[in-house]
Amino acid sequence: MATGTVTYAAPVASVRFAPIEVSDPHQAVEKIIVEAPDSERIQVVFHLLDVFTETQANNIAGDIVASITNRLAFELNRGIGQPYMEGFCLPKDASGSSYTVSKSAGLLWDVAAPTITLGDESRQKLARLLEQPLARPYLYFAYRFAANQSDNVARFMFLYNILLQLNHDKQPGVEAFIRKVMPAVVEYDDPRPNKTGKETVFTRLRNEVGHAREGTTPEQTRDMIEGHVAALQTLVKTAISDAP
């Protein structure tokens, strides 16, 4: 069989780990090597069998690399940008001669954060997780998209929207989940006329962004969101992990 490679990369916020070998059931995929070599990107290299064109390579690897980056964002709790093809080295035909194409680099990550460096045990665990199919791929994509937002208000709103998706777009369901997972969550009186219930701080902030409310300013809401977005992200991870 003629062998070749296609390489993808995705911007990442301060993660480093040595190469991990991952398998995939696709008959044209010999192996996949995943690494974070320089704290600025995830690199995913597909070793392919009898694949001769860029179109073939992208058709095979495109969905797989999306799944890998979505899973990595979830497991590492890091923002990861959209994956892009870095280049390929593919055989011209079954004889084995090859040609190489390098593409322009994608955008670099621009958020400063402490670098995570994975040890051997963590890498082995991550390799096993990357080989498992995602039960609800759209949730992992939504999580990566939300975590990738550099603006905290945007990240907060996209994260809250995932909780709504998991609760049939019903705010009471979101509130019940938050109270179950975080019994000591801060709550406030519902400010709406003729309402006597409570709302959690997460729902209060989400509603302050979405609706005009007396006694608050955009600056105050943003400041509170910046102090609660990390906790909301943890809640969303729990919700996705627990989803049937």
C-alpha positions in Angstrom: 0.0 0.0 0.0 1.1 3.6 -0.7 1.3 5.7 2.4 1.0 9.5 3.0 0.2 12.1 5.6 -2.1 15.0 6.0 -1.5 17.5 8.8 -4.0 19.7 10.6 -3.5 22.3 13.3 -5.8 24.3 15.6 -4.9 27.3 17.8 -4.9 26.5 21.5 -4.6 28.4 24.7 -1.3 27.4 26.4 -1.3 23.6 26.3 1.7 21.3 25.7 2.0 17.6 25.4 4.2 15.0 23.6 2.8 13.0 20.7 -0.1 10.6 21.3 -0.9 7.8 18.9 -4.7 7.4 18.3 -6.4 4.7 16.1 -9.5 5.1 14.0 -11.7 2.4 12.4 -11.6 4.0 8.9 -9.8 1.6 6.6 -7.7 4.3 5.1 -6.3 5.6 8.4 -3.2 3.7 9.5 -2.8 5.9 12.6 -3.2 9.4 13.9 -0.6 11.4 15.9 -1.8 14.2 18.1 0.5 16.6 19.9 0.7 20.2 21.3 4.3 21.0 20.4 4.7 24.7 21.1 1.9 26.0 23.5 0.1 27.7 20.6 -1.4 24.9 18.5 -2.7 21.4 18.5 -1.2 19.4 15.6 -3.0 16.3 14.2 -1.2 14.2 11.6 -3.1 11.5 9.8 -1.1 8.6 8.3 -3.2 7.4 5.3 -3.2 4.4 3.1 -3.8 4.6 -0.6 -5.0 8.2 -0.6 -3.7 10.2 -3.5 -5.5 13.5 -3.5 -6.0 16.4 -1.1 -9.8 16.1 -1.6 -9.7 12.4 -0.6 -7.5 13.2 2.4 -9.8 16.0 3.6 -12.9 13.9 3.1 -11.5 11.2 5.3 -9.8 13.3 7.9 -12.1 16.3 8.2 -14.8 14.8 10.4 -12.2 13.0 12.5 -10.1 16.0 13.2 -13.2 18.0 14.2 -14.1 15.3 16.7 -10.6 15.2 18.1 -10.4 19.0 18.6 -13.9 19.1 20.2 -13.0 16.3 22.6 -9.6 18.0 23.4 -11.3 21.3 24.2 -13.7 19.5 26.5 -11.2 17.3 28.3 -8.5 20.0 28.6 -11.0 22.7 29.5 -9.2 25.0 27.0 -10.3 27.1 24.1 -9.3 25.5 20.8 -9.8 27.3 17.5 -11.1 26.0 14.2 -8.8 23.3 12.8 -7.1 24.0 9.5 -5.0 22.0 7.1 -1.3 22.7 7.4 -0.2 20.6 4.5 0.1 17.1 3.1 2.6 14.6 1.7 0.7 12.2 -0.5 1.7 9.5 -3.0 1.1 10.4 -6.6 0.0 6.8 -7.3 0.3 3.3 -6.0 4.0 3.2 -7.1 4.9 5.1 -3.9 6.4 8.4 -5.3 5.0 11.3 -3.4 4.5 15.1 -3.5 4.4 17.6 -0.6 2.3 20.7 -0.2 2.7 23.2 2.6 -0.2 25.6 3.2 -0.2 28.9 4.9 -0.4 28.9 8.7 -3.6 29.7 10.5 -4.2 32.3 13.2 -2.2 32.1 16.4 -3.9 32.1 19.8 -3.9 35.5 21.5 -5.0 34.7 25.1 -2.4 34.5 27.8 -3.0 31.6 30.2 -0.8 29.4 32.4 0.5 26.5 30.2 -0.8 23.0 31.0 1.8 20.3 30.3 0.5 16.7 30.3 2.5 13.9 31.8 2.6 10.3 30.5 -0.4 9.1 32.5 -2.6 12.0 31.4 -1.5 11.5 27.8 -2.4 7.8 27.9 -5.8 8.6 29.4 -6.4 11.3 26.7 -5.5 8.8 23.9 -8.1 6.4 25.2 -10.7 9.2 25.3 -9.9 10.3 21.8 -10.6 6.8 20.5 -14.1 6.8 21.9 -17.0 8.1 19.7 -18.8 11.1 21.0 -22.4 10.3 22.1 -23.6 13.8 21.2 -21.1 15.4 18.9 -23.0 18.7 18.6 -22.7 19.3 22.3 -18.9 19.0 22.2 -18.8 21.3 19.2 -20.9 23.8 21.1 -18.7 23.5 24.1 -15.5 24.1 22.1 -17.1 27.0 20.3 -18.2 28.6 23.6 -14.8 28.0 25.3 -13.1 29.5 22.3 -14.7 32.9 22.8 -12.2 35.5 24.1 -15.0 37.8 25.3 -16.3 36.6 28.6 -19.9 37.8 28.0 -20.1 35.9 24.7 -18.6 32.8 26.3 -21.1 33.0 29.2 -24.1 33.3 26.9 -23.0 30.5 24.6 -22.3 28.2 27.7 -25.8 29.0 29.1 -27.3 28.2 25.8 -25.9 24.7 26.0 -27.7 24.2 29.3 -30.9 25.4 27.6 -30.4 22.9 24.8 -30.0 20.1 27.4 -33.2 21.2 29.1 -35.5 21.5 26.1 -35.1 25.3 26.0 -36.8 25.6 29.4 -35.2 28.0 32.0 -36.8 26.1 35.0 -35.0 23.0 33.9 -31.7 24.8 33.8 -32.4 26.2 37.3 -33.2 22.8 38.7 -30.0 21.4 37.2 -27.8 24.2 38.7 -29.4 23.8 42.1 -28.8 20.1 42.1 -25.2 20.3 41.1 -24.4 23.5 43.1 -26.7 23.5 46.2 -25.1 26.6 47.7 -25.5 28.7 44.5 -26.3 32.3 45.2 -29.9 33.2 44.4 -31.8 36.4 44.0 -35.5 37.4 44.0 -37.0 37.3 40.6 -37.4 41.0 39.6 -40.3 40.4 37.2 -43.7 41.8 38.2 -46.0 39.3 39.9 -43.1 36.8 40.3 -42.2 35.6 43.8 -39.6 33.0 43.0 -35.9 33.0 43.0 -33.3 32.8 40.2 -29.7 31.6 40.4 -26.9 34.1 39.8 -26.2 32.4 36.4 -29.7 32.9 35.2 -29.9 36.4 36.6 -26.8 37.3 34.6 -28.0 35.7 31.5 -31.3 37.6 31.8 -29.5 40.9 32.5 -27.7 40.5 29.1 -30.9 39.5 27.3 -33.4 41.8 28.9 -33.5 45.4 30.2 -33.6 45.3 34.0 -33.8 48.2 36.4 -31.0 48.7 38.9 -28.2 47.2 36.8 -25.8 48.6 34.3 -23.9 46.8 31.5 -20.7 47.4 33.3 -21.9 45.8 36.5 -23.3 42.8 34.6 -20.0 42.3 32.7 -18.0 42.5 36.0 -20.2 39.8 37.6 -20.1 37.6 34.5 -16.3 37.7 34.5 -16.4 36.4 38.1 -18.8 33.6 37.3 -18.0 32.4 33.8 -15.5 29.7 34.9 -18.0 28.2 37.3 -20.6 28.1 34.6 -18.1 26.4 32.3 -17.7 23.7 35.0 -21.4 23.3 35.3 -21.7 22.9 31.5 -19.0 20.2 31.5 -20.9 18.3 34.1 -24.2 18.6 32.2 -22.6 17.3 29.0 -20.9 14.4 30.9 -24.1 13.4 32.5 -26.3 13.7 29.4 -27.9 10.4 28.4 
